């Protein structure tokens, strides 16, 4: 099953052009993050990573500046540092 999820992600990368994909809030895209976690830690961890990203990588977020550092606050009230945020959203 682990390999099925990895194959699905690879097919997504191959057949969905980057221009058609939604911009991810995070520096490491959601599909890359899930692929990495699944490959390293297995299927259950991969599914948990996928659910985490689905819940946190959406348009209901705020980027605030505190002490000259930008923070991302998601709709689930998780806070991420500037180093984890995609540069596209920091502009």
N, C-alpha and C positions, 0 to 999 in steps of 0.2 A: 504493500500500500504506500509505503514511503516513496518508492520509485514512481508510482502513479502520479503523486502530487508533484514530484520533480519534473516529470514529463509534461504535465499540464502547464506548469510554469514556463518550461522551455518552448512549448507550442505557442503560448501567449506571446512570448518574446519574438518568436519567429513570424507569426501571422498577424499580429496587431502592430501596425507601425507606431513608432514613438509619437508621431504627430497626432495620433488618434487617442493616445492614452491620457488619462487625467494626470495633472501634475501632482506629485506626491509632496506632502508637507515636509517630509524628512529628507535629509541628505541621501541616505540609503533608501532607494525606492522600496515600496511595500513588497513588490514581487521579489526583488533581490534579498530583502530582509527575510522573508518567509523561506525562500530557497536556501539561504545560508543556514538558518536555524534548522530546517528540516534535514538538510544534508549532515549537519554536525550532531544534532541531538535526537533526530527521529521524528516520526509522524505526529505523535501527540504534541510534542513541543512545537512542531511546525503549525499545527492547527491552532494552538494557543497563540502563537505569534500572529497568525492570520486574523484571528478574532480581535486581538489587541489592536492591530493596525486598522481593521475595518471600523472599530469603535472610535479610534482616535484620529485617523487621517480622513477628515471630511471638512466641509466648508464652515462648520460651526466652530471657529477657533478665533483666538485673539493673539496678537503679537504686541507685547508691551515692552517698554524700556525701563529698566531699573538699574540705577548706578551705571549708566552707559552700556549696559548689557541687555540684549534683546532676549525675551523669553516667549515661548509659545505656550499658550494655555488652551487645551483642547476642551471639547464639550463635556468630557468626562472628568474635567478638572485636574488632568495630569499636566505637569509643567516640564518643559524641555528647554535645555540651554541652547544658545545661539549656535553652538558647534554641531547640533543635531538637526538644525532647520535648513531646508533647501534654500539656496541663495535666491532662487526665483521669488520667494515670498519675503525676503528681507529687503528687497529693493523698494 
